[in-house]
Structures are given as structure tokens and as C-alpha cells.
């Protein structure tokens, strides 16, 4: 198993409003790349953007691939595919299939899912430099040493100013 990784010093908090706007922007950008017959959401992070993209592109066939790599939210370890893609989607070979995730970080998860659906179009809302070459479409690039705090992982709390050590 890989060594535990500490959270990066830089934080990029994302609100629900911002995430929704960014996911809709992703759908807007993807509209010209379709039509898509199916969407495969990488769980868990890809569920929310996949739902938004599916609505905007009017895609009704939604599938999941369940991959586990982060443990305790801070430690990336060995990858485990907990649930693969159904035969109905796999037999398409990726043609007309859109893979959606919230973020591509190191690219480990993206590589595994790309092997399952080599001809699919891969889209993420956010991309970090190490994983960026593995996706076809993304909206915002974030530094590799930055931790993205998604709205489903956070609550409202006071944060000191950056100059005083706040994130």
C-alpha cells in the first residue's frame, strides 16, 4: 500500500453554486462532442456532475463505475474497482459513452476507467496537471498541490484570513 499523503497546504473551496455553474459549463462544452448514448459516472465524486450533465445533454442511460482510492479522505492508497460497468454499456466499447468525474488528480483512477472504456470521451469538472492528459474535456485547472474541498464534503465554519494561516 502506498504511503499516506498529507493534505496539501493550499485549499480550493467550491460552493454548491460554483460547482453547479462549473458542471453546466462542462455540459455546454460537451454538447459539441456528442451525441452521447450513455454517461458513466465515476463514484462517488462523479455522481453530482454526471446528473447535471445528463440533464443538460438529455442523456437517460446513466451507469456507474465504483472505484476506491482515497481512504479517510486524505490518504490515497491502492485502487480497487468495487463495481464495473454493465455489459450494455461495455459492449459499446466506449463509442457514444461519456465518462464523468468531479476531478482528475494523479490520473490513477482515470487510467483504470479508460481501460474499461477505451473509446469513451472522458470529462471532468476540475483537472490537476498530473491527470490532465488523461481527460478529453475539463473546465478548470487547479495546481497539483491544492486540495479541492467539494460542497458535499464541507459545512459552514469560520476561516481565518489567508495571511493568518487560513486556507
C-alpha positions as a LaTeX table, in Angstrom:
\begin{tabular}{lrrr}
\hline
Residue & $x$ (\AA) & $y$ (\AA) & $z$ (\AA) \\
\hline
Unk1 & 0.00 & 0.00 & 0.00 \\
Unk2 & 1.20 & 3.50 & $-0.78$ \\
Unk3 & 2.41 & 5.79 & 1.98 \\
Unk4 & $-0.26$ & 8.12 & 3.40 \\
Unk5 & $-0.21$ & 11.58 & 1.90 \\
Unk6 & $-0.81$ & 14.71 & 3.94 \\
Unk7 & $-3.34$ & 17.24 & 2.69 \\
Unk8 & $-1.71$ & 19.96 & 0.60 \\
Unk9 & $-1.23$ & 23.40 & 2.15 \\
Unk10 & $-3.35$ & 25.14 & $-0.48$ \\
Unk11 & $-7.12$ & 24.88 & $-0.39$ \\
Unk12 & $-9.66$ & 25.47 & $-3.14$ \\
Unk13 & $-13.14$ & 25.51 & $-1.56$ \\
Unk14 & $-16.01$ & 25.08 & $-4.02$ \\
Unk15 & $-19.57$ & 26.15 & $-3.15$ \\
Unk16 & $-22.69$ & 24.43 & $-4.43$ \\
Unk17 & $-23.42$ & 27.42 & $-6.67$ \\
Unk18 & $-19.94$ & 27.40 & $-8.15$ \\
Unk19 & $-19.96$ & 23.65 & $-8.68$ \\
Unk20 & $-23.33$ & 23.80 & $-10.40$ \\
Unk21 & $-22.13$ & 26.59 & $-12.72$ \\
Unk22 & $-18.92$ & 24.68 & $-13.50$ \\
Unk23 & $-20.80$ & 21.41 & $-14.19$ \\
Unk24 & $-23.21$ & 23.27 & $-16.51$ \\
Unk25 & $-20.21$ & 24.84 & $-18.26$ \\
Unk26 & $-18.83$ & 21.33 & $-18.73$ \\
Unk27 & $-22.14$ & 20.26 & $-20.31$ \\
Unk28 & $-22.07$ & 23.30 & $-22.57$ \\
Unk29 & $-18.56$ & 22.41 & $-23.72$ \\
Unk30 & $-19.53$ & 18.74 & $-24.22$ \\
Unk31 & $-22.60$ & 19.49 & $-26.33$ \\
Unk32 & $-20.49$ & 19.77 & $-29.48$ \\
Unk33 & $-18.71$ & 16.46 & $-28.76$ \\
Unk34 & $-21.88$ & 14.33 & $-28.65$ \\
Unk35 & $-24.35$ & 12.97 & $-29.04$ \\
Unk36 & $-23.77$ & 10.61 & $-26.15$ \\
Unk37 & $-25.77$ & 7.40 & $-25.73$ \\
Unk38 & $-24.72$ & 6.83 & $-22.13$ \\
Unk39 & $-22.95$ & 8.50 & $-19.24$ \\
Unk40 & $-20.71$ & 6.60 & $-16.84$ \\
Unk41 & $-20.24$ & 8.41 & $-13.54$ \\
Unk42 & $-17.15$ & 7.57 & $-11.51$ \\
Unk43 & $-18.37$ & 7.25 & $-7.94$ \\
Unk44 & $-18.69$ & 8.96 & $-5.72$ \\
Unk45 & $-17.40$ & 12.33 & $-6.89$ \\
Unk46 & $-18.71$ & 11.97 & $-10.43$ \\
Unk47 & $-22.33$ & 11.41 & $-9.39$ \\
Unk48 & $-23.28$ & 15.07 & $-8.98$ \\
Unk49 & $-21.67$ & 16.41 & $-12.17$ \\
Unk50 & $-22.97$ & 13.39 & $-14.13$ \\
Unk51 & $-26.53$ & 14.18 & $-13.04$ \\
Unk52 & $-26.15$ & 17.80 & $-14.13$ \\
Unk53 & $-24.52$ & 16.89 & $-17.45$ \\
Unk54 & $-27.15$ & 14.19 & $-18.12$ \\
Unk55 & $-29.93$ & 16.71 & $-17.61$ \\
Unk56 & $-28.32$ & 19.34 & $-19.82$ \\
Unk57 & $-27.49$ & 16.89 & $-22.64$ \\
Unk58 & $-30.73$ & 14.89 & $-22.24$ \\
Unk59 & $-28.95$ & 11.57 & $-21.69$ \\
Unk60 & $-31.13$ & 8.95 & $-19.98$ \\
Unk61 & $-28.79$ & 5.95 & $-19.75$ \\
Unk62 & $-26.67$ & 6.57 & $-16.66$ \\
Unk63 & $-24.22$ & 3.98 & $-15.35$ \\
Unk64 & $-21.64$ & 4.00 & $-12.58$ \\
Unk65 & $-18.20$ & 2.59 & $-12.14$ \\
Unk66 & $-17.22$ & 2.41 & $-8.50$ \\
Unk67 & $-13.54$ & 2.97 & $-7.79$ \\
Unk68 & $-11.99$ & 3.40 & $-4.36$ \\
Unk69 & $-8.61$ & 5.06 & $-3.97$ \\
Unk70 & $-8.86$ & 7.57 & $-1.14$ \\
Unk71 & $-9.13$ & 6.34 & 2.42 \\
Unk72 & $-10.05$ & 8.67 & 5.29 \\
Unk73 & $-10.29$ & 11.46 & 2.64 \\
Unk74 & $-6.59$ & 12.25 & 2.95 \\
Unk75 & $-4.70$ & 9.08 & 2.05 \\
Unk76 & $-4.58$ & 7.80 & $-1.47$ \\
Unk77 & $-3.81$ & 4.13 & $-1.49$ \\
Unk78 & $-4.24$ & 1.14 & $-3.73$ \\
Unk79 & $-7.04$ & 1.33 & $-6.29$ \\
Unk80 & $-9.97$ & $-1.04$ & $-6.06$ \\
Unk81 & $-12.72$ & $-1.35$ & $-8.67$ \\
Unk82 & $-15.72$ & $-2.12$ & $-6.47$ \\
Unk83 & $-18.21$ & $-2.26$ & $-9.37$ \\
Unk84 & $-17.50$ & $-2.34$ & $-13.07$ \\
Unk85 & $-19.66$ & $-1.12$ & $-15.93$ \\
Unk86 & $-22.64$ & $-3.17$ & $-17.14$ \\
Unk87 & $-22.39$ & $-5.24$ & $-20.30$ \\
Unk88 & $-24.94$ & $-2.99$ & $-22.02$ \\
Unk89 & $-22.51$ & $-0.08$ & $-21.80$ \\
Unk90 & $-19.28$ & $-2.09$ & $-22.13$ \\
Unk91 & $-20.38$ & $-3.60$ & $-25.45$ \\
Unk92 & $-20.46$ & $-0.09$ & $-26.91$ \\
Unk93 & $-16.65$ & $-0.11$ & $-26.50$ \\
Unk94 & $-16.81$ & 3.50 & $-25.45$ \\
Unk95 & $-18.44$ & 4.72 & $-28.66$ \\
Unk96 & $-21.07$ & 7.28 & $-27.67$ \\
Unk97 & $-20.13$ & 6.92 & $-24.00$ \\
Unk98 & $-19.25$ & 9.87 & $-21.78$ \\
Unk99 & $-17.27$ & 9.25 & $-18.59$ \\
Unk100 & $-17.79$ & 11.96 & $-15.96$ \\
Unk101 & $-15.88$ & 12.66 & $-12.75$ \\
Unk102 & $-15.53$ & 15.66 & $-10.49$ \\
Unk103 & $-11.74$ & 15.76 & $-10.65$ \\
Unk104 & $-8.74$ & 14.13 & $-12.25$ \\
Unk105 & $-5.85$ & 14.32 & $-9.79$ \\
Unk106 & $-2.92$ & 11.95 & $-10.29$ \\
Unk107 & $-4.66$ & 10.09 & $-13.11$ \\
Unk108 & $-4.67$ & 6.69 & $-11.37$ \\
Unk109 & $-8.46$ & 6.33 & $-11.41$ \\
Unk110 & $-8.69$ & 7.77 & $-14.93$ \\
Unk111 & $-6.26$ & 5.15 & $-16.26$ \\
Unk112 & $-8.28$ & 2.29 & $-14.78$ \\
Unk113 & $-11.58$ & 3.59 & $-16.15$ \\
Unk114 & $-10.06$ & 4.36 & $-19.57$ \\
Unk115 & $-9.01$ & 0.70 & $-19.80$ \\
Unk116 & $-12.64$ & $-0.35$ & $-19.22$ \\
Unk117 & $-13.97$ & 2.02 & $-21.92$ \\
Unk118 & $-11.06$ & 2.91 & $-24.22$ \\
Unk119 & $-13.14$ & 4.70 & $-26.85$ \\
Unk120 & $-15.17$ & 6.84 & $-24.44$ \\
Unk121 & $-14.98$ & 10.61 & $-24.07$ \\
Unk122 & $-13.63$ & 11.45 & $-20.60$ \\
Unk123 & $-14.73$ & 14.70 & $-18.93$ \\
Unk124 & $-14.06$ & 16.21 & $-15.51$ \\
Unk125 & $-15.04$ & 19.47 & $-13.91$ \\
Unk126 & $-11.58$ & 20.07 & $-12.44$ \\
Unk127 & $-8.16$ & 18.83 & $-13.54$ \\
Unk128 & $-4.73$ & 18.81 & $-11.96$ \\
Unk129 & $-1.59$ & 18.77 & $-14.13$ \\
Unk130 & $-0.64$ & 15.13 & $-13.49$ \\
Unk131 & $-4.04$ & 13.83 & $-14.60$ \\
Unk132 & $-4.93$ & 16.41 & $-17.20$ \\
Unk133 & $-3.53$ & 14.49 & $-20.22$ \\
Unk134 & $-5.94$ & 11.64 & $-19.47$ \\
Unk135 & $-9.14$ & 13.65 & $-19.91$ \\
Unk136 & $-10.63$ & 14.97 & $-23.12$ \\
Unk137 & $-12.61$ & 17.85 & $-21.64$ \\
Unk138 & $-12.42$ & 19.79 & $-18.37$ \\
Unk139 & $-13.38$ & 23.24 & $-17.11$ \\
Unk140 & $-10.86$ & 24.45 & $-14.52$ \\
Unk141 & $-7.24$ & 23.51 & $-13.91$ \\
Unk142 & $-6.08$ & 23.55 & $-10.29$ \\
Unk143 & $-2.48$ & 23.34 & $-9.06$ \\
Unk144 & $-1.30$ & 19.83 & $-8.17$ \\
Unk145 & $-0.50$ & 20.88 & $-4.59$ \\
Unk146 & $-4.03$ & 22.17 & $-3.95$ \\
Unk147 & $-6.79$ & 20.26 & $-2.18$ \\
Unk148 & $-10.27$ & 20.83 & $-3.58$ \\
Unk149 & $-12.98$ & 20.98 & $-0.93$ \\
Unk150 & $-16.21$ & 19.98 & $-2.65$ \\
Unk151 & $-19.51$ & 21.26 & $-1.25$ \\
Unk152 & $-20.65$ & 17.78 & $-0.19$ \\
Unk153 & $-17.52$ & 17.46 & 1.97 \\
Unk154 & $-17.81$ & 20.75 & 3.86 \\
Unk155 & $-20.01$ & 22.76 & 6.16 \\
Unk156 & $-20.18$ & 26.42 & 7.05 \\
Unk157 & $-17.49$ & 27.48 & 9.50 \\
Unk158 & $-15.28$ & 30.48 & 10.21 \\
Unk159 & $-11.97$ & 30.50 & 8.34 \\
Unk160 & $-9.20$ & 32.91 & 9.31 \\
Unk161 & $-7.71$ & 35.14 & 6.56 \\
Unk162 & $-5.05$ & 33.51 & 4.35 \\
Unk163 & $-2.38$ & 35.82 & 5.75 \\
Unk164 & $-3.14$ & 34.48 & 9.22 \\
Unk165 & $-2.83$ & 30.83 & 8.21 \\
Unk166 & $-6.33$ & 30.30 & 6.89 \\
Unk167 & $-6.95$ & 28.02 & 3.96 \\
\hline
\end{tabular}
